Amino acid sequence: MTNTDLADTDLADTDLADTDLADTELADDGRATTGRAATGVGDTGTGTVAVPQTELLRVEGLGLSFPRPGGGRRVRVLDDVDLSVRAGEIVGVIGETGSGKTTLARAIAGLGAPDAGRVLLDGVDISQLRGRAQRDFRRSGALQFVFQDPLRALDPDLTIGASIAEGLAITGTGTRASRAEQVSDALRRVGLDPAVADRLPAQISGGQRQRASIARAVIGRPRLLLCDEPVSALDASNRNHILRLLDGLRRQLEVGIVLISHDLSSLAGIADRVVVLYRGRVVEDGPIADVFSRPQHPYTALLIASAPSVRRQDRLDPASLRPAAGADPGADSDSDGAARRSAGGCVFAHRCRFATHACAETPPRRAVAGRPAVEWAAACHHVETWRDQVTGSTAILKESSA
């Protein structure tokens, strides 16, 4: 067995539970460390984590729409999205397919033109850069993208080393010999043998390809990494290796990371905060341990209740969070007619058991009781009352032992 064959198993011990939401514990430096906890919606403490205070990325009121095929009214994909990332922080973005997660990442990277709002990186509005200024920013390497499928992201005709060094070569950074040394250093940093540089993407495993993609992204010491489902195409072992790698890189390089994922357990062990998207709007954002242990928005609660778990515990039954068959979401209990969600109203009202006529209006961003809005907030008219309606034994799912 060669060194490169061993490369997929040479990182830290794998102990992220693939079927459990992980509890976020605190390391000595105040950042989140990997642990395990229940997926249930229960009050297990605040779990607030300390993170670096230097703001790196700020997204303000971002809106983006696409034209419909054949013309007509444009399709709104992102609507008034706010997001912030500090240096050395991992912010997870979750939501079901079609919620706008990838579109958000592409808009931040300048791969989609926003209709409204700003994207500030180190205080500079990069969404407004055009021409030479935009080209100079992209060549600076301050922002890098790690894509979902590394086999498609890497040029099949270039060796791994050539792909990793391509950005340096384009900007004329260093000599050929110095670039080769930087490539070797980058490969070692992501846990690969430098000999991998001479191979083509098809000649290495999926886990090695994704680490090579990350090496390509970090070789220029970026300020921000956008990772779009970077572990979804990998098996459980490689998935955990990549997650630990990203956690290590943010500590070593003080790089901010936006990590998009469908898998809540992938985020729970390494992310500091989480942003929940539904139909292009942020419905909740806050410290990940707090949000996962006591979600404040009904949609967040439904996502968490639906996540698989092998733990023996009491957790909310997803059925208790959905409208009953034949129910009319958005109608008050004493109303004789349906309240239809108007343009600008709550985007989740049509699926929400707790919706009332008030949900025809855009819900305000409400701070969680006892916490500042900048730390933990949810966009729901009933953030303080919906949980009171989830009572009784029928709302609790008693999980059988595994």
C-alpha positions as CSV (number, residue, x, y, z in Angstrom):
1,M,0.0,0.0,0.0
2,T,1.4,3.4,-1.0
3,N,1.4,6.6,1.0
4,T,-1.3,8.0,-1.3
5,D,-3.5,5.0,-0.6
6,L,-3.2,5.7,3.1
7,A,-4.1,9.4,2.6
8,D,-7.8,8.9,3.1
9,T,-7.3,7.5,6.6
10,D,-4.4,9.5,8.0
11,L,-6.4,12.3,9.6
12,A,-7.7,12.5,13.1
13,D,-10.0,9.8,14.6
14,T,-13.4,9.8,13.1
15,D,-16.1,10.2,15.8
16,L,-18.7,12.4,14.2
17,A,-22.0,10.6,14.4
18,D,-23.5,10.5,10.9
19,T,-27.0,9.9,12.2
20,D,-26.9,12.2,15.3
21,L,-26.9,15.9,15.6
22,A,-23.7,16.8,17.4
23,D,-23.6,18.9,20.5
24,T,-21.3,21.8,20.3
25,E,-18.8,21.8,23.2
26,L,-16.2,24.5,23.9
27,A,-12.5,24.0,23.5
28,D,-9.9,25.9,25.4
29,D,-9.8,28.5,22.7
30,G,-13.5,29.1,22.9
31,R,-14.4,27.6,19.6
32,A,-16.8,24.7,19.0
33,T,-15.5,21.2,19.2
34,T,-17.0,18.0,18.0
35,G,-19.4,16.2,20.3
36,R,-22.7,14.4,20.2
37,A,-26.2,15.2,21.3
38,A,-29.8,14.4,20.7
39,T,-31.8,15.5,17.7
40,G,-34.8,16.2,19.8
41,V,-36.3,19.7,20.3
42,G,-35.4,20.1,24.0
43,D,-34.0,22.7,26.3
44,T,-30.5,21.4,26.9
45,G,-28.9,24.7,27.7
46,T,-27.8,27.6,25.6
47,G,-24.6,26.1,24.3
48,T,-23.4,29.5,23.3
49,V,-20.0,29.5,21.7
50,A,-17.4,32.2,21.7
51,V,-16.1,33.1,18.3
52,P,-13.6,35.6,16.9
53,Q,-15.1,39.2,16.8
54,T,-13.5,40.4,13.6
55,E,-16.3,40.6,11.0
56,L,-15.1,39.3,7.7
57,L,-18.3,39.0,5.5
58,R,-21.5,40.9,5.8
59,V,-24.5,40.2,3.5
60,E,-27.2,42.9,3.8
61,G,-30.7,42.7,2.3
62,L,-29.5,40.5,-0.6
63,G,-32.2,39.9,-3.2
64,L,-31.8,38.0,-6.5
65,S,-34.3,36.8,-9.1
66,F,-34.2,34.9,-12.3
67,P,-36.2,35.5,-15.5
68,R,-38.9,32.9,-16.3
69,P,-38.5,30.9,-19.5
70,G,-40.6,32.6,-22.2
71,G,-40.8,35.8,-20.3
72,G,-43.2,37.1,-17.7
73,R,-42.7,37.9,-14.0
74,R,-39.2,37.0,-12.7
75,V,-38.8,34.2,-10.2
76,R,-37.6,35.5,-6.8
77,V,-34.9,33.2,-5.4
78,L,-33.4,35.3,-2.6
79,D,-35.3,37.9,-0.7
80,D,-33.8,40.3,1.9
81,V,-31.1,37.9,3.1
82,D,-28.8,38.9,5.9
83,L,-25.7,36.9,6.9
84,S,-22.4,37.6,8.6
85,V,-19.2,35.6,9.0
86,R,-16.3,36.4,11.3
87,A,-12.7,35.5,10.6
88,G,-12.0,31.9,11.8
89,E,-15.7,31.1,12.1
90,I,-17.8,28.4,10.3
91,V,-21.4,29.4,9.5
92,G,-23.7,26.6,8.3
93,V,-26.5,27.3,5.8
94,I,-29.3,24.7,5.9
95,G,-32.7,24.3,4.2
96,E,-34.4,21.9,1.9
97,T,-33.7,21.7,-1.8
98,G,-34.8,24.8,-3.6
99,S,-34.4,27.1,-0.6
100,G,-31.7,29.2,-2.3
101,K,-28.6,27.9,-0.5
102,T,-26.4,27.5,-3.6
103,T,-27.8,30.6,-5.2
104,L,-26.7,32.5,-2.0
105,A,-23.2,31.2,-2.2
106,R,-23.0,32.0,-5.9
107,A,-24.2,35.5,-5.3
108,I,-21.6,36.1,-2.6
109,A,-18.9,34.8,-5.0
110,G,-20.1,37.2,-7.7
111,L,-21.4,34.4,-10.0
112,G,-24.9,35.9,-9.9
113,A,-26.0,39.5,-10.1
114,P,-28.1,40.6,-7.1
115,D,-31.2,42.7,-7.6
116,A,-30.8,44.4,-4.2
117,G,-28.5,44.5,-1.2
118,R,-24.8,44.4,-0.6
119,V,-22.0,41.8,-0.1
120,L,-19.2,43.3,1.9
121,L,-15.8,41.5,2.4
122,D,-13.5,43.2,4.8
123,G,-15.7,46.3,4.4
124,V,-15.6,46.4,0.6
125,D,-18.8,46.0,-1.4
126,I,-17.7,43.2,-3.8
127,S,-21.1,42.9,-5.3
128,Q,-20.6,46.3,-7.0
129,L,-17.2,45.5,-8.5
130,R,-17.0,45.6,-12.3
131,G,-14.3,45.4,-15.0
132,R,-10.7,45.7,-13.8
133,A,-11.7,46.1,-10.2
134,Q,-13.6,42.8,-10.3
135,R,-10.8,41.0,-12.1
136,D,-8.3,42.2,-9.6
137,F,-10.4,41.1,-6.7
138,R,-10.9,37.6,-8.2
139,R,-7.1,37.3,-8.9
140,S,-6.4,38.3,-5.3
141,G,-7.7,34.9,-4.2
142,A,-9.4,36.4,-1.1
143,L,-12.6,34.4,-1.8
144,Q,-12.6,30.8,-2.9
145,F,-15.3,28.3,-3.8
146,V,-15.2,24.5,-2.9
147,F,-17.8,22.8,-5.1
148,Q,-19.9,19.7,-4.4
149,D,-18.5,17.4,-7.0
150,P,-14.7,17.5,-7.1
151,L,-14.5,15.3,-10.2
152,R,-16.3,17.9,-12.2
153,A,-14.6,20.8,-10.4
154,L,-11.1,19.6,-11.3
155,D,-9.9,19.7,-15.0
156,P,-9.7,16.0,-16.0
157,D,-6.7,16.7,-18.3
158,L,-4.6,18.5,-15.7
159,T,-2.6,16.8,-13.0
160,I,-3.6,17.5,-9.4
161,G,-0.5,19.6,-9.0
162,A,-1.2,21.7,-12.1
163,S,-4.8,22.3,-11.0
164,I,-3.7,23.5,-7.6
165,A,-1.0,25.7,-9.0
166,E,-3.1,27.1,-11.8
167,G,-4.3,30.2,-9.9
168,L,-0.7,31.0,-8.9
169,A,0.5,30.6,-12.5
170,I,-2.3,32.9,-13.8
171,T,-1.3,35.7,-11.4
172,G,2.4,35.1,-12.0
173,T,3.1,34.3,-8.4
174,G,6.6,33.0,-7.8
175,T,8.7,30.8,-10.0
176,R,7.8,27.4,-11.2
177,A,9.9,25.8,-8.5
178,S,8.4,27.9,-5.7
179,R,4.9,27.1,-7.0
180,A,5.7,23.4,-6.9
181,E,6.8,23.8,-3.3
182,Q,3.6,25.6,-2.4
183,V,1.6,22.8,-4.0
184,S,3.4,20.3,-1.9
185,D,2.8,22.3,1.2
186,A,-0.9,22.7,0.4
187,L,-1.2,18.9,-0.2
188,R,0.4,18.2,3.1
189,R,-1.9,20.7,4.8
190,V,-5.0,18.8,3.6
191,G,-3.5,15.4,4.6
192,L,-2.3,14.2,1.1
193,D,1.1,12.9,0.1
194,P,2.8,15.4,-2.3
195,A,3.2,12.5,-4.8
196,V,-0.6,13.0,-5.5
197,A,0.4,16.1,-7.5
198,D,1.6,13.9,-10.4
199,R,-1.8,12.1,-10.7
200,L,-4.9,12.9,-12.7
201,P,-8.2,13.4,-10.9
202,A,-9.5,10.0,-12.2
203,Q,-6.5,8.3,-10.7
204,I,-7.3,9.1,-7.1
205,S,-10.3,8.5,-4.8
206,G,-13.3,10.8,-4.2
207,G,-12.0,11.8,-0.7
208,Q,-8.6,12.6,-2.1
209,R,-10.1,14.6,-4.9
210,Q,-12.1,16.7,-2.5
211,R,-9.1,17.4,-0.4
212,A,-7.2,18.3,-3.5
213,S,-10.0,20.8,-4.3
214,I,-9.6,22.3,-0.9
215,A,-5.9,22.5,-1.3
216,R,-6.5,24.4,-4.5
217,A,-8.8,26.8,-2.6
218,V,-6.4,27.5,0.3
219,I,-3.1,27.6,-1.5
220,G,-3.4,31.4,-1.9
221,R,-4.4,31.9,1.8
222,P,-8.0,33.1,1.1
223,R,-10.0,35.2,3.6
224,L,-13.3,33.4,2.9
225,L,-14.2,29.8,1.8
226,L,-17.6,29.0,0.3
227,C,-18.2,25.3,0.6
228,D,-21.3,24.0,-1.3
229,E,-22.2,20.5,-0.1
230,P,-18.5,19.5,0.0
231,V,-19.2,16.1,1.7
232,S,-22.5,15.0,0.1
233,A,-20.8,12.9,-2.6
234,L,-18.5,11.1,-0.1
235,D,-18.9,8.0,2.1
236,A,-19.2,8.4,5.9
237,S,-15.5,8.0,6.6
238,N,-14.3,10.5,4.0
239,R,-17.1,12.8,5.0
240,N,-15.9,13.0,8.6
241,H,-12.3,13.5,7.4
242,I,-13.3,16.5,5.2
243,L,-15.3,18.1,8.1
244,R,-12.4,17.8,10.5
245,L,-10.1,19.2,7.8
246,L,-12.3,22.3,7.4
247,D,-12.4,22.7,11.1
248,G,-8.6,22.5,11.3
249,L,-8.1,25.0,8.4
250,R,-10.3,27.7,9.9
251,R,-8.2,27.5,13.1
252,Q,-4.8,27.4,11.3
253,L,-5.6,30.1,8.6
254,E,-8.2,32.1,10.4
255,V,-10.3,31.7,7.3
256,G,-14.1,32.3,7.5
257,I,-16.2,29.4,6.1
258,V,-19.7,29.4,4.8
259,L,-20.7,25.7,4.8
260,I,-23.8,24.6,2.9
261,S,-25.3,21.3,3.8
262,H,-28.4,19.2,3.9
263,D,-26.9,17.0,6.6
264,L,-27.5,18.6,10.0
265,S,-25.0,16.2,11.6
266,S,-22.3,17.4,9.2
267,L,-22.7,20.9,10.6
268,A,-23.4,20.2,14.3
269,G,-19.9,19.1,15.1
270,I,-17.9,22.0,13.6
271,A,-20.1,25.0,12.9
272,D,-20.3,28.0,15.2
273,R,-23.6,29.4,13.9
274,V,-26.3,28.3,11.5
275,V,-28.6,30.2,9.1
276,V,-31.8,28.5,8.1
277,L,-33.2,29.4,4.6
278,Y,-36.7,28.7,3.3
279,R,-37.9,29.8,-0.1
280,G,-35.0,32.4,-0.3
281,R,-35.6,34.0,3.1
282,V,-33.7,33.6,6.4
283,V,-36.2,32.2,8.9
284,E,-33.7,31.8,11.8
285,D,-30.1,32.3,12.6
286,G,-28.1,31.9,15.7
287,P,-25.5,29.8,17.6
288,I,-25.8,26.2,16.2
289,A,-26.0,24.5,19.6
290,D,-28.9,26.8,20.7
291,V,-30.8,26.5,17.4
292,F,-30.5,22.7,17.3
293,S,-31.4,22.2,20.9
294,R,-34.3,24.7,21.0
295,P,-35.3,26.0,17.6
296,Q,-37.4,29.2,17.6
297,H,-39.0,28.9,14.1
298,P,-41.5,26.1,13.3
299,Y,-39.6,25.3,10.1
300,T,-36.3,24.9,11.9
301,A,-38.1,22.6,14.4
302,L,-39.5,20.5,11.6
303,L,-36.1,20.1,10.0
304,I,-34.5,19.0,13.2
305,A,-37.4,16.7,14.2
306,S,-37.1,15.0,10.8
307,A,-33.4,14.4,11.1
308,P,-32.5,10.7,11.6
309,S,-31.2,9.7,15.0
310,V,-30.2,6.4,16.7
311,R,-30.4,7.8,20.2
312,R,-32.9,6.8,22.8
313,Q,-34.6,10.0,23.8
314,D,-37.8,12.0,23.7
315,R,-38.0,14.2,20.7
316,L,-40.7,16.1,18.9
317,D,-42.8,14.0,16.4
318,P,-42.6,15.7,13.0
319,A,-46.3,15.1,12.6
320,S,-46.9,17.4,15.6
321,L,-45.4,20.3,13.6
322,R,-47.4,19.8,10.4
323,P,-50.9,20.9,9.7
324,A,-53.5,18.2,10.2
325,A,-55.0,16.6,7.1
326,G,-57.7,19.0,5.7
327,A,-56.5,21.9,7.9
328,D,-56.3,25.3,6.4
329,P,-52.9,26.8,7.3
330,G,-53.2,30.6,7.7
331,A,-56.8,30.6,8.9
332,D,-57.5,31.6,12.5
333,S,-59.4,28.9,14.4
334,D,-62.5,31.1,14.7
335,S,-62.4,32.3,11.1
336,D,-65.0,31.2,8.5
337,G,-62.6,31.6,5.6
338,A,-59.0,30.8,4.5
339,A,-56.4,33.4,4.9
340,R,-54.2,33.3,1.8
341,R,-50.6,34.2,2.0
342,S,-50.1,37.5,0.2
343,A,-47.0,38.6,-1.6
344,G,-44.5,39.5,1.1
345,G,-46.2,37.4,3.7
346,C,-44.6,34.5,5.7
347,V,-43.1,32.1,3.1
348,F,-43.8,29.1,5.4
349,A,-47.4,29.9,6.3
350,H,-48.8,27.5,3.7
351,R,-47.0,24.6,5.5
352,C,-47.2,25.8,9.1
353,R,-49.6,24.3,11.7
354,F,-49.4,27.5,13.7
355,A,-50.1,30.1,11.0
356,T,-52.9,32.7,11.5
357,H,-54.2,35.7,9.5
358,A,-51.2,37.7,10.9
359,C,-48.9,35.5,8.7
360,A,-50.2,37.3,5.6
361,E,-47.8,40.0,6.6
362,T,-44.0,39.7,6.4
363,P,-42.9,38.5,9.8
364,P,-40.4,40.7,11.7
365,R,-37.0,39.4,12.7
366,R,-37.5,38.9,16.4
367,A,-34.7,38.5,18.9
368,V,-34.9,35.4,21.1
369,A,-35.9,36.3,24.6
370,G,-32.9,37.3,26.6
371,R,-30.6,37.5,23.6
372,P,-29.7,40.3,21.2
373,A,-31.1,40.1,17.7
374,V,-27.6,40.1,16.2
375,E,-26.9,36.9,18.1
376,W,-30.1,34.8,17.7
377,A,-33.3,35.7,15.9
378,A,-36.2,34.2,14.1
379,A,-38.6,35.6,11.5
380,C,-41.9,34.4,12.9
381,H,-45.1,36.2,14.2
382,H,-45.5,33.4,16.8
383,V,-42.0,32.8,17.9
384,E,-43.0,33.2,21.6
385,T,-46.2,31.1,21.4
386,W,-46.1,28.3,18.8
387,R,-44.3,25.9,21.1
388,D,-47.1,26.1,23.7
389,Q,-49.3,24.4,21.1
390,V,-47.0,21.4,20.9
391,T,-48.1,19.7,24.0
392,G,-49.2,16.2,25.2
393,S,-47.8,12.8,24.6
394,T,-48.8,12.7,21.0
395,A,-46.2,15.4,20.3
396,I,-43.4,13.4,21.7
397,L,-41.8,10.6,19.7
398,K,-40.4,7.9,22.0
399,E,-37.4,6.4,20.1
400,S,-36.8,2.7,20.4
401,S,-33.3,1.5,21.4
402,A,-31.0,0.9,18.4
